[in-house]
Amino acid sequence: MSLVHDAAQITGRRNVTYNLGAGNTLFFPAHSLCDMGQSTYGVGQWDQPCVAATTSVTVNTKAWLDAKGYAHVDFDKHVRFVPTSDPAGLVMLSLSAYGASTLAWLNIAYCTDAQTPSCTDESKSDPSVATVKDPVTGRYMRHVKHFSGYSLTSGLTDDYSM
């Protein structure tokens, strides 16, 4: 298991990509972060309008590979992102799974907490966050509307344990 701790500085003014280690990245377009003091957070809020943040926010991240080689990432702040239909404005999480490029059923599931994980495939109710797979590179990507944590899983019940 490889564990990487880092701090991501999310700014409202410019595009930024953070390397989470082991080929995993997180891309934040400019003006994509909702102002934490003026926006709501929770199920049913992800597509609600919000005021874009004008200041930067530091989010501490913890990323690791589990015993199966699946990537996991956890964030210390629960934030959400400005809803948009413009692909250039989407926050994107990209996870790599060495040796799993032929496993077509893997997806990136949302997890409420890494310590007591409860992960769900949000694409079952919201196709706009479906995981896109590149079978050549083994890279899995998805649009992220909010976060506290995400895991690469097969969707099988026992895969949601970390």
N, C-alpha and C positions, 0 to 999 in steps of 0.2 A: 504494500500500500504506500503510495506516494501522497504526501500531504503538503499543500502549499497554502500559506497565509499571506494575504496581501491586502492593500487598501486601494479601492477604486475611487478616484475623484470624479464624480459625475458633474459635469458643468452644463449649464444651459446655453452656452454661447458657441460651442464648437463640437464637431464630430470627434469621438474618441473611441479607440478600440483597446481593450485590456486583455493581456495574455494571462490566462488562469493556470498555465502550466500544462504539460502533457498534450499540447496541441489544441487546448480548449481556449475559446475567446468569447468576449462579450462586447458587442458594438452598441454604442449610444450615439444616435444622431443629435445634432444641435437642437435645442429646444424640445427635447423628448421627455424630460423629467417633470412630473407634476410637483408643484410647490407643496412640500410636506405639511406646512401650516395651514394651507387653504384647500386641501383636497381630502376626499374620503378614501378609505381603504377597506376592502372586504369583498367577499363574493357578491356579485351583482353590481359592483362599482367599476369594474375594469373598463367598460366602454362609456362611462359617464364623462362629460366634459370636465376639464380641470384647468386651473391656471398654471401655465408653464413656469417653472422655477427660474428665477433670475440670478440666484446665487448657487455656488457649488455645494455639493453634499459628499461627504466621505463615507463610503460603505466598506466595511471590512469583509473580506471574503475568505472562505476556507474551501479549497478544492482538493479532491482525492480520488483515487481509483479503488474500487472495492476488490474483493478476492476474485471476482469474475473478470476484472479489468474494465468494468463499467465506470464511467465518470460521474462524479457527484459534485455539486457546488452549493454552498450555503452562504447566506448574506446576513449580517447582523442588524440591518434595518429593513423594515417592510416598506417598500416604496412602490408607486405605480407610475405609469408612463402615459403621456398625452395620447389619447386615441387619435388615429389617423388612418385613412385609406391609401395614403401615398406610400408605396413600398420604400422610398428613400428615407422616410421618417420612422421606420420600424426599428425598435430595439431588437437585436438578434443575438441569441445564444447559440454557440457552435461547440459541440462536444465531439471528441474523437474516441473511437473504441478500437484499439489495436486488435486485429484478428477478428473483428466482428463485422467487417464490411459485407459479408455475405448473408448476414442475419437480417432479412428484410423486415422483421416484425419489431425491431427495437424502436422505441420512441423516447422523447424527453418528457418526463412526467413532472408536474409541480408537486413539491413537498412542503408541508407547512413548517416542519422543524426537523433538523438533522438529528437531534437528540431523541425525540420520540416521533419517528417518521410516520406520516400519513400521506401517501403520494397518490395523485390522481392524474389520469390522462385527460387534460382539459379539452383536447380536440374532439372528444366524444360529444361535447355540448357546444363547442366553438371551433368549427373547422379552420378559422383564420390562424389558429396556433398549432396546426398539425405539423408534425416533424417531417422535414424533408431530408432524404437520405442520398448520399453520393456513394454508390457501391464501389467506385474505383478508389476513393481516398479513405473511406470508412468514416467520413465526417457526417454528423447529424446536426441539423440546424432547425431552429424554430423561432417564431416571433414571440416575444415576451411582453406581456401587458403589465406585469407586476412581478415582484419577487420577494421571497424569503429563502427558497431553496429549490433546486431542480436536480433530477437524477435521470441518467440514461438507463432504461429498463426494457424488459421484453414484454411487459404488460401482464406477466404471470404474477399471481398473488405473492409468492415467496420472493420475487425480485424486488418488491417494494421495501424489504427490510434492509437496513444498512448496517 
